[in-house]
């Protein structure tokens, strides 16, 4: 699962398919991104995204492992 959250708003979660794909609708704004549970002891990068007023956003995420 990926969790998208923004200040003053509710969290939006999405299940990631076996091939790593996902799709969801978010209202415009700035969101932080996290995996639940944390993936492989690392963090999701990029850790945030800005959703514009119009259009689509294509996002390629990866897991950054802690040293």
N, CA, C and O atoms as a Tripos MOL2 file, in Angstrom:
@<TRIPOS>MOLECULE
protein
  268   267    67     0     0
PROTEIN
NO_CHARGES

@<TRIPOS>ATOM
      1 N           0.8360   -1.1840    0.0000 N.3       1 UNK1
      2 CA          0.0000    0.0000    0.0000 C.3       1 UNK1
      3 C           0.8800    1.2460    0.0000 C.2       1 UNK1
      4 O           1.9510    1.2850    0.6060 O.2       1 UNK1
      5 N           0.3890    2.2530   -0.6970 N.am      2 UNK2
      6 CA          1.0010    3.5720   -0.6350 C.3       2 UNK2
      7 C           0.0030    4.5020    0.0470 C.2       2 UNK2
      8 O          -1.2040    4.4150   -0.1790 O.2       2 UNK2
      9 N           0.5250    5.3860    0.8780 N.am      3 UNK3
     10 CA         -0.3000    6.3590    1.5990 C.3       3 UNK3
     11 C           0.1020    7.7570    1.1360 C.2       3 UNK3
     12 O           1.2670    8.1440    1.2320 O.2       3 UNK3
     13 N          -0.8740    8.5050    0.6330 N.am      4 UNK4
     14 CA         -0.6750    9.8970    0.2170 C.3       4 UNK4
     15 C          -1.3800   10.7640    1.2550 C.2       4 UNK4
     16 O          -2.5710   10.5780    1.5030 O.2       4 UNK4
     17 N          -0.6670   11.7050    1.8640 N.am      5 UNK5
     18 CA         -1.2870   12.5620    2.8780 C.3       5 UNK5
     19 C          -0.8790   14.0090    2.6430 C.2       5 UNK5
     20 O           0.2150   14.3050    2.1610 O.2       5 UNK5
     21 N          -1.7910   14.8900    2.9980 N.am      6 UNK6
     22 CA         -1.4990   16.3220    2.8850 C.3       6 UNK6
     23 C          -1.9520   17.0110    4.1470 C.2       6 UNK6
     24 O          -2.8630   16.5540    4.8380 O.2       6 UNK6
     25 N          -1.2980   18.1210    4.4360 N.am      7 UNK7
     26 CA         -1.5880   18.8840    5.6410 C.3       7 UNK7
     27 C          -3.0290   19.3600    5.6200 C.2       7 UNK7
     28 O          -3.4760   19.9590    4.6420 O.2       7 UNK7
     29 N          -3.7470   19.0980    6.6850 N.am      8 UNK8
     30 CA         -5.1290   19.5350    6.7860 C.3       8 UNK8
     31 C          -6.1170   18.6820    6.0180 C.2       8 UNK8
     32 O          -7.3020   19.0120    5.9730 O.2       8 UNK8
     33 N          -5.6670   17.6010    5.4130 N.am      9 UNK9
     34 CA         -6.5440   16.7280    4.6380 C.3       9 UNK9
     35 C          -6.4500   15.3000    5.1330 C.2       9 UNK9
     36 O          -5.6050   14.9710    5.9660 O.2       9 UNK9
     37 N          -7.3150   14.4670    4.6180 N.am     10 UNK10
     38 CA         -7.2860   13.0700    5.0290 C.3      10 UNK10
     39 C          -6.2960   12.2890    4.1670 C.2      10 UNK10
     40 O          -5.9350   12.7230    3.0740 O.2      10 UNK10
     41 N          -5.8660   11.1400    4.6670 N.am     11 UNK11
     42 CA         -4.9570   10.2760    3.9230 C.3      11 UNK11
     43 C          -5.7130    9.5170    2.8390 C.2      11 UNK11
     44 O          -6.8890    9.1920    3.0020 O.2      11 UNK11
     45 N          -5.0350    9.2410    1.7440 N.am     12 UNK12
     46 CA         -5.5860    8.4350    0.6660 C.3      12 UNK12
     47 C          -4.6280    7.2660    0.4730 C.2      12 UNK12
     48 O          -3.4290    7.4630    0.2760 O.2      12 UNK12
     49 N          -5.1590    6.0510    0.5300 N.am     13 UNK13
     50 CA         -4.3020    4.8820    0.3400 C.3      13 UNK13
     51 C          -4.6720    4.1790   -0.9550 C.2      13 UNK13
     52 O          -5.8150    4.2310   -1.4070 O.2      13 UNK13
     53 N          -3.6780    3.5200   -1.5410 N.am     14 UNK14
     54 CA         -3.8860    2.7980   -2.7870 C.3      14 UNK14
     55 C          -3.0740    1.5060   -2.7230 C.2      14 UNK14
     56 O          -1.9380    1.4950   -2.2470 O.2      14 UNK14
     57 N          -3.6640    0.4370   -3.2030 N.am     15 UNK15
     58 CA         -2.9750   -0.8540   -3.2580 C.3      15 UNK15
     59 C          -2.1230   -0.8950   -4.5200 C.2      15 UNK15
     60 O          -2.5670   -0.5030   -5.5990 O.2      15 UNK15
     61 N          -0.9060   -1.3710   -4.3680 N.am     16 UNK16
     62 CA          0.0240   -1.4880   -5.4840 C.3      16 UNK16
     63 C          -0.1060   -2.8910   -6.0670 C.2      16 UNK16
     64 O          -0.0760   -3.8780   -5.3320 O.2      16 UNK16
     65 N          -0.2520   -2.9800   -7.3880 N.am     17 UNK17
     66 CA         -0.3810   -4.2680   -8.0760 C.3      17 UNK17
     67 C           0.9520   -5.0210   -8.0500 C.2      17 UNK17
     68 O           1.9950   -4.4390   -7.7510 O.2      17 UNK17
     69 N           0.9090   -6.2860   -8.3570 N.am     18 UNK18
     70 CA          2.1000   -7.1150   -8.3720 C.3      18 UNK18
     71 C           3.1900   -6.5980   -9.2920 C.2      18 UNK18
     72 O           4.3730   -6.8280   -9.0390 O.2      18 UNK18
     73 N           2.8120   -5.9060  -10.3530 N.am     19 UNK19
     74 CA          3.8020   -5.3530  -11.2800 C.3      19 UNK19
     75 C           4.2860   -3.9610  -10.8640 C.2      19 UNK19
     76 O           5.0650   -3.3290  -11.5770 O.2      19 UNK19
     77 N           3.8120   -3.4880   -9.6940 N.am     20 UNK20
     78 CA          4.2340   -2.1870   -9.1790 C.3      20 UNK20
     79 C           3.3760   -1.0200   -9.6130 C.2      20 UNK20
     80 O           3.6490    0.1180   -9.2300 O.2      20 UNK20
     81 N           2.3400   -1.2710  -10.4080 N.am     21 UNK21
     82 CA          1.5060   -0.1660  -10.8920 C.3      21 UNK21
     83 C           0.4020    0.1780   -9.8940 C.2      21 UNK21
     84 O          -0.0030   -0.6480   -9.0770 O.2      21 UNK21
     85 N          -0.0680    1.4080   -9.9850 N.am     22 UNK22
     86 CA         -1.1980    1.8700   -9.1870 C.3      22 UNK22
     87 C          -1.7950    3.0830   -9.8780 C.2      22 UNK22
     88 O          -1.1340    3.7240  -10.6950 O.2      22 UNK22
     89 N          -3.0370    3.3980   -9.5560 N.am     23 UNK23
     90 CA         -3.6970    4.5900  -10.0780 C.3      23 UNK23
     91 C          -4.6630    5.1020   -9.0210 C.2      23 UNK23
     92 O          -5.2960    4.3140   -8.3180 O.2      23 UNK23
     93 N          -4.7750    6.4160   -8.9070 N.am     24 UNK24
     94 CA         -5.7160    7.0090   -7.9710 C.3      24 UNK24
     95 C          -5.9850    8.4520   -8.3620 C.2      24 UNK24
     96 O          -5.2620    9.0330   -9.1720 O.2      24 UNK24
     97 N          -7.0260    9.0200   -7.7840 N.am     25 UNK25
     98 CA         -7.3730   10.4240   -8.0030 C.3      25 UNK25
     99 C          -7.0950   11.1800   -6.7180 C.2      25 UNK25
    100 O          -7.5450   10.7820   -5.6430 O.2      25 UNK25
    101 N          -6.3490   12.2790   -6.8330 N.am     26 UNK26
    102 CA         -6.0730   13.1510   -5.6970 C.3      26 UNK26
    103 C          -6.4990   14.5640   -6.0350 C.2      26 UNK26
    104 O          -6.3620   15.0040   -7.1760 O.2      26 UNK26
    105 N          -7.0100   15.2660   -5.0590 N.am     27 UNK27
    106 CA         -7.3290   16.6800   -5.2210 C.3      27 UNK27
    107 C          -6.0150   17.4470   -5.3770 C.2      27 UNK27
    108 O          -4.9770   16.9840   -4.9040 O.2      27 UNK27
    109 N          -6.0400   18.6060   -6.0290 N.am     28 UNK28
    110 CA         -4.8140   19.3910   -6.1830 C.3      28 UNK28
    111 C          -4.1870   19.7170   -4.8310 C.2      28 UNK28
    112 O          -4.8880   19.9230   -3.8410 O.2      28 UNK28
    113 N          -2.8590   19.7600   -4.8060 N.am     29 UNK29
    114 CA         -2.1490   20.1080   -3.5760 C.3      29 UNK29
    115 C          -0.8440   19.3540   -3.4320 C.2      29 UNK29
    116 O          -0.4400   18.5990   -4.3160 O.2      29 UNK29
    117 N          -0.1910   19.5740   -2.2980 N.am     30 UNK30
    118 CA          1.0850   18.9350   -1.9680 C.3      30 UNK30
    119 C           0.8140   17.7220   -1.0840 C.2      30 UNK30
    120 O           0.0900   17.8180   -0.0930 O.2      30 UNK30
    121 N           1.3950   16.5850   -1.4460 N.am     31 UNK31
    122 CA          1.1960   15.3380   -0.7130 C.3      31 UNK31
    123 C           2.5290   14.7190   -0.3410 C.2      31 UNK31
    124 O           3.4840   14.7740   -1.1150 O.2      31 UNK31
    125 N           2.5920   14.1290    0.8460 N.am     32 UNK32
    126 CA          3.7300   13.2880    1.1960 C.3      32 UNK32
    127 C           3.3410   11.8520    0.8500 C.2      32 UNK32
    128 O           2.1600   11.5030    0.8490 O.2      32 UNK32
    129 N           4.3440   11.0250    0.5550 N.am     33 UNK33
    130 CA          4.1110    9.6600    0.1150 C.3      33 UNK33
    131 C           4.8760    8.7120    1.0380 C.2      33 UNK33
    132 O           6.0470    8.9380    1.3400 O.2      33 UNK33
    133 N           4.2050    7.6550    1.4810 N.am     34 UNK34
    134 CA          4.8430    6.6420    2.3200 C.3      34 UNK34
    135 C           4.2870    5.2740    1.9540 C.2      34 UNK34
    136 O           3.1760    5.1590    1.4360 O.2      34 UNK34
    137 N           5.0700    4.2460    2.2270 N.am     35 UNK35
    138 CA          4.6250    2.8710    2.0270 C.3      35 UNK35
    139 C           4.1220    2.3340    3.3560 C.2      35 UNK35
    140 O           4.6560    2.6770    4.4110 O.2      35 UNK35
    141 N           3.1040    1.4990    3.3080 N.am     36 UNK36
    142 CA          2.5610    0.8940    4.5260 C.3      36 UNK36
    143 C           2.3560   -0.5980    4.2850 C.2      36 UNK36
    144 O           1.5480   -0.9690    3.4330 O.2      36 UNK36
    145 N           3.0510   -1.4510    4.9970 N.am     37 UNK37
    146 CA          4.1340   -1.1350    5.9360 C.3      37 UNK37
    147 C           5.3500   -0.6380    5.1730 C.2      37 UNK37
    148 O           5.4240   -0.7910    3.9540 O.2      37 UNK37
    149 N           6.3140   -0.0380    5.8850 N.am     38 UNK38
    150 CA          7.5150    0.4530    5.2000 C.3      38 UNK38
    151 C           8.1430   -0.6710    4.3720 C.2      38 UNK38
    152 O           8.3220   -1.7880    4.8600 O.2      38 UNK38
    153 N           8.4680   -0.3680    3.1370 N.am     39 UNK39
    154 CA          8.9440   -1.3860    2.2050 C.3      39 UNK39
    155 C          10.4200   -1.7010    2.3930 C.2      39 UNK39
    156 O          11.2670   -0.8150    2.2740 O.2      39 UNK39
    157 N          10.7270   -2.9390    2.6810 N.am     40 UNK40
    158 CA         12.1050   -3.4270    2.7390 C.3      40 UNK40
    159 C          12.9950   -2.5880    3.6540 C.2      40 UNK40
    160 O          14.1970   -2.4770    3.4110 O.2      40 UNK40
    161 N          12.4250   -2.0030    4.6930 N.am     41 UNK41
    162 CA         13.2080   -1.2030    5.6240 C.3      41 UNK41
    163 C          13.7010    0.1080    5.0470 C.2      41 UNK41
    164 O          14.6260    0.7120    5.5900 O.2      41 UNK41
    165 N          13.1030    0.5600    3.9580 N.am     42 UNK42
    166 CA         13.5290    1.8000    3.3230 C.3      42 UNK42
    167 C          12.4010    2.8120    3.2530 C.2      42 UNK42
    168 O          11.3470    2.6360    3.8640 O.2      42 UNK42
    169 N          12.6400    3.8690    2.5050 N.am     43 UNK43
    170 CA         11.6350    4.9150    2.3270 C.3      43 UNK43
    171 C          11.3220    5.0780    0.8430 C.2      43 UNK43
    172 O          12.1260    4.7270   -0.0200 O.2      43 UNK43
    173 N          10.1580    5.6080    0.5710 N.am     44 UNK44
    174 CA          9.7270    5.8450   -0.8090 C.3      44 UNK44
    175 C          10.3640    7.1450   -1.3010 C.2      44 UNK44
    176 O          10.3630    8.1530   -0.5950 O.2      44 UNK44
    177 N          10.9010    7.1110   -2.5100 N.am     45 UNK45
    178 CA         11.4280    8.3200   -3.1440 C.3      45 UNK45
    179 C          10.8320    8.4550   -4.5270 C.2      45 UNK45
    180 O          10.7940    7.4670   -5.2610 O.2      45 UNK45
    181 N          10.3630    9.6330   -4.9210 N.am     46 UNK46
    182 CA         10.3460   10.8350   -4.1040 C.3      46 UNK46
    183 C           9.3450   10.6890   -2.9580 C.2      46 UNK46
    184 O           8.4050    9.8980   -3.0410 O.2      46 UNK46
    185 N           9.5530   11.4510   -1.9000 N.am     47 UNK47
    186 CA          8.7120   11.3530   -0.7070 C.3      47 UNK47
    187 C           7.5430   12.3220   -0.7450 C.2      47 UNK47
    188 O           6.7280   12.3480    0.1770 O.2      47 UNK47
    189 N           7.4520   13.1270   -1.8170 N.am     48 UNK48
    190 CA          6.3330   14.0700   -1.9280 C.3      48 UNK48
    191 C           6.0400   14.3310   -3.3980 C.2      48 UNK48
    192 O           6.8460   14.0430   -4.2830 O.2      48 UNK48
    193 N           4.8500   14.8900   -3.6230 N.am     49 UNK49
    194 CA          4.4160   15.2060   -4.9870 C.3      49 UNK49
    195 C           3.4660   16.4060   -4.9260 C.2      49 UNK49
    196 O           2.7440   16.5960   -3.9480 O.2      49 UNK49
    197 N           3.4860   17.2060   -5.9900 N.am     50 UNK50
    198 CA          2.5200   18.3050   -6.1260 C.3      50 UNK50
    199 C           1.5530   17.9160   -7.2280 C.2      50 UNK50
    200 O           1.9570   17.6580   -8.3620 O.2      50 UNK50
    201 N           0.2680   17.8770   -6.8850 N.am     51 UNK51
    202 CA         -0.7880   17.5600   -7.8500 C.3      51 UNK51
    203 C          -1.3350   18.8850   -8.3770 C.2      51 UNK51
    204 O          -1.8280   19.6980   -7.5950 O.2      51 UNK51
    205 N          -1.2560   19.1160   -9.6920 N.am     52 UNK52
    206 CA         -1.7150   20.3890  -10.2590 C.3      52 UNK52
    207 C          -3.2420   20.4630  -10.3440 C.2      52 UNK52
    208 O          -3.9430   19.4740  -10.1330 O.2      52 UNK52
    209 N          -3.7300   21.6540  -10.6570 N.am     53 UNK53
    210 CA         -5.1760   21.8820  -10.7950 C.3      53 UNK53
    211 C          -5.7810   21.0600  -11.9370 C.2      53 UNK53
    212 O          -6.9210   20.6090  -11.8350 O.2      53 UNK53
    213 N          -5.0240   20.8630  -13.0210 N.am     54 UNK54
    214 CA         -5.5480   20.1310  -14.1850 C.3      54 UNK54
    215 C          -4.4680   19.2120  -14.7380 C.2      54 UNK54
    216 O          -3.2740   19.4550  -14.5670 O.2      54 UNK54
    217 N          -4.9070   18.1670  -15.3940 N.am     55 UNK55
    218 CA         -3.9680   17.2630  -16.0420 C.3      55 UNK55
    219 C          -3.7070   16.0190  -15.2120 C.2      55 UNK55
    220 O          -4.3310   15.7870  -14.1760 O.2      55 UNK55
    221 N          -2.7720   15.2350  -15.6970 N.am     56 UNK56
    222 CA         -2.3820   13.9920  -15.0440 C.3      56 UNK56
    223 C          -0.9410   14.0710  -14.5920 C.2      56 UNK56
    224 O          -0.1400   14.8250  -15.1440 O.2      56 UNK56
    225 N          -0.6230   13.2880  -13.5860 N.am     57 UNK57
    226 CA          0.7470   13.1830  -13.1010 C.3      57 UNK57
    227 C           1.1520   11.7230  -13.2170 C.2      57 UNK57
    228 O           0.4400   10.8340  -12.7490 O.2      57 UNK57
    229 N           2.2920   11.4790  -13.8390 N.am     58 UNK58
    230 CA          2.8520   10.1380  -13.9090 C.3      58 UNK58
    231 C           4.0240   10.1060  -12.9440 C.2      58 UNK58
    232 O           4.9310   10.9360  -13.0150 O.2      58 UNK58
    233 N           3.9900    9.1500  -12.0580 N.am     59 UNK59
    234 CA          4.9460    9.1200  -10.9570 C.3      59 UNK59
    235 C           5.6980    7.8010  -10.9850 C.2      59 UNK59
    236 O           5.0870    6.7340  -11.0590 O.2      59 UNK59
    237 N           7.0140    7.8690  -10.9260 N.am     60 UNK60
    238 CA          7.8450    6.6700  -10.8530 C.3      60 UNK60
    239 C           8.5240    6.7010   -9.4870 C.2      60 UNK60
    240 O           9.3450    7.5750   -9.2100 O.2      60 UNK60
    241 N           8.1760    5.7480   -8.6470 N.am     61 UNK61
    242 CA          8.7100    5.6810   -7.2990 C.3      61 UNK61
    243 C           9.7440    4.5670   -7.1830 C.2      61 UNK61
    244 O           9.7270    3.6070   -7.9530 O.2      61 UNK61
    245 N          10.6380    4.7070   -6.2170 N.am     62 UNK62
    246 CA         11.5300    3.6080   -5.8840 C.3      62 UNK62
    247 C          11.7640    3.6030   -4.3750 C.2      62 UNK62
    248 O          11.4800    4.5830   -3.6860 O.2      62 UNK62
    249 N          12.2860    2.4860   -3.8770 N.am     63 UNK63
    250 CA         12.5550    2.3400   -2.4570 C.3      63 UNK63
    251 C          14.0330    2.6180   -2.2160 C.2      63 UNK63
    252 O          14.9040    1.9890   -2.8180 O.2      63 UNK63
    253 N          14.3010    3.5630   -1.3310 N.am     64 UNK64
    254 CA         15.6790    3.8850   -0.9320 C.3      64 UNK64
    255 C          15.9300    3.1930    0.3910 C.2      64 UNK64
    256 O          15.2700    3.4870    1.3870 O.2      64 UNK64
    257 N          16.8750    2.2810    0.4050 N.am     65 UNK65
    258 CA         17.1900    1.5370    1.6170 C.3      65 UNK65
    259 C          18.1070    2.3700    2.5030 C.2      65 UNK65
    260 O          18.9920    3.0770    2.0200 O.2      65 UNK65
    261 N          17.8790    2.2730    3.7940 N.am     66 UNK66
    262 CA         18.7130    2.9790    4.7620 C.3      66 UNK66
    263 C          20.0510    2.2580    4.8960 C.2      66 UNK66
    264 O          20.1020    1.0290    4.8580 O.2      66 UNK66
    265 N          21.1440    3.0290    5.0540 N.am     67 UNK67
    266 CA         22.4680    2.3820    5.1810 C.3      67 UNK67
    267 C          22.6190    1.5990    6.4650 C.2      67 UNK67
    268 O          23.6700    1.0070    6.7080 O.2      67 UNK67
@<TRIPOS>BOND
     1     1     2 1
     2     2     3 1
     3     3     4 2
     4     3     5 am
     5     5     6 1
     6     6     7 1
     7     7     8 2
     8     7     9 am
     9     9    10 1
    10    10    11 1
    11    11    12 2
    12    11    13 am
    13    13    14 1
    14    14    15 1
    15    15    16 2
    16    15    17 am
    17    17    18 1
    18    18    19 1
    19    19    20 2
    20    19    21 am
    21    21    22 1
    22    22    23 1
    23    23    24 2
    24    23    25 am
    25    25    26 1
    26    26    27 1
    27    27    28 2
    28    27    29 am
    29    29    30 1
    30    30    31 1
    31    31    32 2
    32    31    33 am
    33    33    34 1
    34    34    35 1
    35    35    36 2
    36    35    37 am
    37    37    38 1
    38    38    39 1
    39    39    40 2
    40    39    41 am
    41    41    42 1
    42    42    43 1
    43    43    44 2
    44    43    45 am
    45    45    46 1
    46    46    47 1
    47    47    48 2
    48    47    49 am
    49    49    50 1
    50    50    51 1
    51    51    52 2
    52    51    53 am
    53    53    54 1
    54    54    55 1
    55    55    56 2
    56    55    57 am
    57    57    58 1
    58    58    59 1
    59    59    60 2
    60    59    61 am
    61    61    62 1
    62    62    63 1
    63    63    64 2
    64    63    65 am
    65    65    66 1
    66    66    67 1
    67    67    68 2
    68    67    69 am
    69    69    70 1
    70    70    71 1
    71    71    72 2
    72    71    73 am
    73    73    74 1
    74    74    75 1
    75    75    76 2
    76    75    77 am
    77    77    78 1
    78    78    79 1
    79    79    80 2
    80    79    81 am
    81    81    82 1
    82    82    83 1
    83    83    84 2
    84    83    85 am
    85    85    86 1
    86    86    87 1
    87    87    88 2
    88    87    89 am
    89    89    90 1
    90    90    91 1
    91    91    92 2
    92    91    93 am
    93    93    94 1
    94    94    95 1
    95    95    96 2
    96    95    97 am
    97    97    98 1
    98    98    99 1
    99    99   100 2
   100    99   101 am
   101   101   102 1
   102   102   103 1
   103   103   104 2
   104   103   105 am
   105   105   106 1
   106   106   107 1
   107   107   108 2
   108   107   109 am
   109   109   110 1
   110   110   111 1
   111   111   112 2
   112   111   113 am
   113   113   114 1
   114   114   115 1
   115   115   116 2
   116   115   117 am
   117   117   118 1
   118   118   119 1
   119   119   120 2
   120   119   121 am
   121   121   122 1
   122   122   123 1
   123   123   124 2
   124   123   125 am
   125   125   126 1
   126   126   127 1
   127   127   128 2
   128   127   129 am
   129   129   130 1
   130   130   131 1
   131   131   132 2
   132   131   133 am
   133   133   134 1
   134   134   135 1
   135   135   136 2
   136   135   137 am
   137   137   138 1
   138   138   139 1
   139   139   140 2
   140   139   141 am
   141   141   142 1
   142   142   143 1
   143   143   144 2
   144   143   145 am
   145   145   146 1
   146   146   147 1
   147   147   148 2
   148   147   149 am
   149   149   150 1
   150   150   151 1
   151   151   152 2
   152   151   153 am
   153   153   154 1
   154   154   155 1
   155   155   156 2
   156   155   157 am
   157   157   158 1
   158   158   159 1
   159   159   160 2
   160   159   161 am
   161   161   162 1
   162   162   163 1
   163   163   164 2
   164   163   165 am
   165   165   166 1
   166   166   167 1
   167   167   168 2
   168   167   169 am
   169   169   170 1
   170   170   171 1
   171   171   172 2
   172   171   173 am
   173   173   174 1
   174   174   175 1
   175   175   176 2
   176   175   177 am
   177   177   178 1
   178   178   179 1
   179   179   180 2
   180   179   181 am
   181   181   182 1
   182   182   183 1
   183   183   184 2
   184   183   185 am
   185   185   186 1
   186   186   187 1
   187   187   188 2
   188   187   189 am
   189   189   190 1
   190   190   191 1
   191   191   192 2
   192   191   193 am
   193   193   194 1
   194   194   195 1
   195   195   196 2
   196   195   197 am
   197   197   198 1
   198   198   199 1
   199   199   200 2
   200   199   201 am
   201   201   202 1
   202   202   203 1
   203   203   204 2
   204   203   205 am
   205   205   206 1
   206   206   207 1
   207   207   208 2
   208   207   209 am
   209   209   210 1
   210   210   211 1
   211   211   212 2
   212   211   213 am
   213   213   214 1
   214   214   215 1
   215   215   216 2
   216   215   217 am
   217   217   218 1
   218   218   219 1
   219   219   220 2
   220   219   221 am
   221   221   222 1
   222   222   223 1
   223   223   224 2
   224   223   225 am
   225   225   226 1
   226   226   227 1
   227   227   228 2
   228   227   229 am
   229   229   230 1
   230   230   231 1
   231   231   232 2
   232   231   233 am
   233   233   234 1
   234   234   235 1
   235   235   236 2
   236   235   237 am
   237   237   238 1
   238   238   239 1
   239   239   240 2
   240   239   241 am
   241   241   242 1
   242   242   243 1
   243   243   244 2
   244   243   245 am
   245   245   246 1
   246   246   247 1
   247   247   248 2
   248   247   249 am
   249   249   250 1
   250   250   251 1
   251   251   252 2
   252   251   253 am
   253   253   254 1
   254   254   255 1
   255   255   256 2
   256   255   257 am
   257   257   258 1
   258   258   259 1
   259   259   260 2
   260   259   261 am
   261   261   262 1
   262   262   263 1
   263   263   264 2
   264   263   265 am
   265   265   266 1
   266   266   267 1
   267   267   268 2
@<TRIPOS>SUBSTRUCTURE
     1 UNK1         2 RESIDUE 1 A UNK
     2 UNK2         6 RESIDUE 1 A UNK
     3 UNK3        10 RESIDUE 1 A UNK
     4 UNK4        14 RESIDUE 1 A UNK
     5 UNK5        18 RESIDUE 1 A UNK
     6 UNK6        22 RESIDUE 1 A UNK
     7 UNK7        26 RESIDUE 1 A UNK
     8 UNK8        30 RESIDUE 1 A UNK
     9 UNK9        34 RESIDUE 1 A UNK
    10 UNK10       38 RESIDUE 1 A UNK
    11 UNK11       42 RESIDUE 1 A UNK
    12 UNK12       46 RESIDUE 1 A UNK
    13 UNK13       50 RESIDUE 1 A UNK
    14 UNK14       54 RESIDUE 1 A UNK
    15 UNK15       58 RESIDUE 1 A UNK
    16 UNK16       62 RESIDUE 1 A UNK
    17 UNK17       66 RESIDUE 1 A UNK
    18 UNK18       70 RESIDUE 1 A UNK
    19 UNK19       74 RESIDUE 1 A UNK
    20 UNK20       78 RESIDUE 1 A UNK
    21 UNK21       82 RESIDUE 1 A UNK
    22 UNK22       86 RESIDUE 1 A UNK
    23 UNK23       90 RESIDUE 1 A UNK
    24 UNK24       94 RESIDUE 1 A UNK
    25 UNK25       98 RESIDUE 1 A UNK
    26 UNK26      102 RESIDUE 1 A UNK
    27 UNK27      106 RESIDUE 1 A UNK
    28 UNK28      110 RESIDUE 1 A UNK
    29 UNK29      114 RESIDUE 1 A UNK
    30 UNK30      118 RESIDUE 1 A UNK
    31 UNK31      122 RESIDUE 1 A UNK
    32 UNK32      126 RESIDUE 1 A UNK
    33 UNK33      130 RESIDUE 1 A UNK
    34 UNK34      134 RESIDUE 1 A UNK
    35 UNK35      138 RESIDUE 1 A UNK
    36 UNK36      142 RESIDUE 1 A UNK
    37 UNK37      146 RESIDUE 1 A UNK
    38 UNK38      150 RESIDUE 1 A UNK
    39 UNK39      154 RESIDUE 1 A UNK
    40 UNK40      158 RESIDUE 1 A UNK
    41 UNK41      162 RESIDUE 1 A UNK
    42 UNK42      166 RESIDUE 1 A UNK
    43 UNK43      170 RESIDUE 1 A UNK
    44 UNK44      174 RESIDUE 1 A UNK
    45 UNK45      178 RESIDUE 1 A UNK
    46 UNK46      182 RESIDUE 1 A UNK
    47 UNK47      186 RESIDUE 1 A UNK
    48 UNK48      190 RESIDUE 1 A UNK
    49 UNK49      194 RESIDUE 1 A UNK
    50 UNK50      198 RESIDUE 1 A UNK
    51 UNK51      202 RESIDUE 1 A UNK
    52 UNK52      206 RESIDUE 1 A UNK
    53 UNK53      210 RESIDUE 1 A UNK
    54 UNK54      214 RESIDUE 1 A UNK
    55 UNK55      218 RESIDUE 1 A UNK
    56 UNK56      222 RESIDUE 1 A UNK
    57 UNK57      226 RESIDUE 1 A UNK
    58 UNK58      230 RESIDUE 1 A UNK
    59 UNK59      234 RESIDUE 1 A UNK
    60 UNK60      238 RESIDUE 1 A UNK
    61 UNK61      242 RESIDUE 1 A UNK
    62 UNK62      246 RESIDUE 1 A UNK
    63 UNK63      250 RESIDUE 1 A UNK
    64 UNK64      254 RESIDUE 1 A UNK
    65 UNK65      258 RESIDUE 1 A UNK
    66 UNK66      262 RESIDUE 1 A UNK
    67 UNK67      266 RESIDUE 1 A UNK
